[in-house]
């Protein structure tokens, strides 16, 4: 059991590190090339892992093909293009806290489309988390956000949130028949294939001139941020349940902010720290509210 908790902590650390790796990669590589290379690496490892664990690929039914394609376009294609575009413009710590609101929007839309209940604890968590996001976006000054402080970088990161929510809701139906590993593997491959033409047009063949740091970032995002993080997260769900495993996601923005401070020399502002606390607390309450529902 202790090993499971250690893996979940490392998962949160790895996912926090994707913002630092993404920021480094975005400053050198175009978003389509970076996203394609990330999921070229991830897809290769996911296919190999699936074959090792399942001995063969679990084939999707025809009715799932459209959903898998949409998962690939939302959670792989759009999310990662927005992710790299956003990280080129705003700090990794700020981006991580905005994206940490993913569970909040998933809870809201699950209530809208799937009829899941919104109890008082969930509503309180949503309010606290959104307050934290607004604090970070406006750097603690609400009127700044309303008078031009909200730029393209923040919009791209909100695009990440929208893409991931779509991916998660599509996966909710697909994973009723396919295993999570199979669904993620197929969507990763589909997303990588769809990214390839755009990456070629962006200059993929110049990849041989990328710096060693760019290649390390690509591998980190593909293997540690995607494959290893995913496997350990679902191992945690199997062994201690989705609610307790999901609580470790609260450590992602915290680790991202600390790593951005240590590695990228990003400032630790009061508004950033308060926002991280509020967002993490809001997600925690929302997760507990889901358990009680």
N, C-alpha and C positions, 0 to 999 in steps of 0.2 A: 504493500500500500504506500509506503514511504517513497518508493521509486516512482509511483504514479504521480504523486504531488511534486516531486522534483522535476519530472518531465513536463508537467503543466506549467511550472514556474519558468522552465527553460523555453517552453513554447511562447509564453508571454514575452520573454526577453527577446527571442528570435523575431517575433512579430513587431515588437518595438524597434528592433534593429532594421527592419525593412524601410523605415522612414529615413534612416541615416544612409543606408545603401542607395535608396531611391533618390535622395537629394544629391549624393555624389554622382550617380549615374546621369541624372537629369541635366547636370551642369555641363556634361560632355557629349551626351548621345541624344539623338532625337527620340521623341516618345514612342513612335511606332517601332523603330529599331530596338529600343530598350525593352519594350513590352514583348516583342516577338522573341528576342533572345532569352528573356526570362522564362517564357513558357515553352520554348524549345528545350531548355534544360529541364524544366519541371515535367514536361510531357514524357521525355525519355525516361526519367526516374519513375514517374507514376506508372507507366506501362510496364516497366521492368518489375516494379513492386507488386503490381496487380497480378502479373503472371506468376510471380514467386509465391504470393499468398493464396491466390485462387486457382492456380494451375492453368486457367484459361480466362479470357475476357468474357465477362457477362454481357451478352448481346442485348441491346435495347430493343424494345418493341417498336414497330412503326409509329405508334401514336406518341412515343416519347421523343422521336427524332426532332420534331419541331421545338419541343421544350428544351432539349439538349443544345440545339443550335442557338436558341435565345439565351440560354445560360452562358454559352461560349461568347456570344456577342456582348452580353451585359457584364458578367462578372470577370471575364478575361479581357476581351477587346476594349470595351469602353472604360471599365474601371481602371485598367493599367495605363491607358493613354491619358486619362484625366489625372491619375496619380502622378505620373512623371511630369505632365504639364504643370500641375499645381506645385509640385515640389521644386520646380525650377524658379518659381516666383515667390513662394513664402517659406518660412522656416519649417523644419521637420517637426519640431515640437508643437507648433500651432496646428499643423496639418493633422497630426496624430490625435489631438484632442477633438477636432471637428469630426474625424472619422470614427472616433470612439462612440459617437451617437448612433451608430448603425443599429444596435439592438433596440433603441428607442423607436426609430422609425419602423423597424420590423414589427414591433409590438403594436404600433398604431395601425399599420396596414393589415396585420393579421386580424385585428379586431374588425376592420372594415370589410375585408374580403372573406375571411374564414370564420367570422363570428366569435372569435376568442374574446373573453370577458376582460374589461378594463376595471379592475377594482381600485379602491382608494390608494393602496400602496403603489400600484402601477402608475396611476395618475400623478401621485406625488413624485415618484421617481422621474417621470417624464418631465415634469415642470422643473425639478432641480437640475436635471441634465441639460435641458435646453438653456436654462439660465447660465450654466457653466460654459456652454458653447458660445453664447452671446458675449459673455465676459471676455473670453479668449479672442473672439473675432474683433471686438471693438477695443481690445487692450484695456478693458476696464472703464471705457468711456462710451456710453451708449450713443451719444450724439455724434461721436466720431464715425461710427458705423453708418449712421443715417446721412452723413454729409460727405461721403466719398471714401471712407476708410475701408469699405468692403470692395475689394478689387477682383481681378480675373483669377488670381491664385486661389482665393477663397471659393470663387464660383466653380473652378475646376475640382476642388476638393469636395464640394457639395455634390458635384457630378459623380464623384466616387461613391458617395453615400447612396445616391439614387440608383446607381448601377448595381451596388452590392445588395441593396434591398430587393431589387428586381430579381437578381440571381438567387437570393435566399428564398424568396417566395416561389419562384419556379422550381427550385430544388425540393421544396416541401412536398410538391406533388410527385416529382420524378423519383425521389428517394423512398416513396412508398413501395416501389417495385424493384428499383435498382439499389445496390449497396452504395453508401456514401462514397467509397473509394472509386467505384465504377463511374458514378455520376461525375465526380470531380475529374477523373481521368479523361472521360469523353469530352467534357466541356473544355478542358485544358487543350486537348488536341484540336478541337474545332476552333477555339479561339486563336491558337497559334497559326493554324492554316489560314484563317481569315486575316490575321495580321501580316502574313508574309508579303502579299502584293504591295501593301502600303509601306512596309519596311524597305522593300526593294526600291520603290520610288523615292524614299527618303535617303537612300544611300547605304543600304545594308552592306554592299560589297566593300565599303571602306572600313568595315569592322576590323580588318587586319591592322588598322592604324590606331585602334583604341588603346588607351593606356592600361597598364596592369591593374590600376585601381578600378577602372571601368569593368574589366573582366571579373575581378574579384566581386564587385557589386552584382554583376549579372548572376554569377554562381550563387552568391549568398541569397539573392532574391528567389532564384529558382529552386535551390535545394533546401536551404535552412528556412527561408520565409514561406515557402509553398509546401514542399513535400514533407519535410520533417515536422514542421509545425502542424500540418494537417493530420499526419499519422498519430502524433502524440496527443493531439486534441481528441480525436475519436477513440483512442485507447482510453483516455481519461473518462469519456462519456460511458464507455462500456463498463469500466471498473467502479466508478464512483457516482455515475448518473449525470445527466445533462445539466442539472441545476448547479451542483457543486463544481463541475468542470467549467461551466460557463462563467462562474465567478472569477476565474483566473484571468479572463479577458480584461477585467478591471485594471490589471497590472500593465497592460499594453501601453496606454498613454503615459503612465508613470515612467516605465522603462525608456520609452521614446524620448521624453523630455530630458531625463537624466543622461542618456546616451548622446543626445544632441548637444547638451551642455559640455560633456566630457570630450566628445570627438570633434564636433563641428564648431565648438566655442560659441554656441548660441546662448544668449542671456537668459537667466532664470528670473523673469519678472514676477511681481506680485500677482498681476492679473492672470499670468500663465499658471502659476501654482494654484491659485484659487479656482480657476477654471478646471484644472485637472482633478482637484478634490471634488468639486461639484459634479462633474461629469461621471467620475467613477462612483460616487455615492448614488447618483441617480440611476445608473445602470444596475448597481447592486440592488437597490430597492425594486426596480422593475423586474429583475430576475427573480427575487424572492416573491414578488407579487404573482409572477407566472406560476411559481411552484404552488402557491396557495390556491390559485384558480384551478 
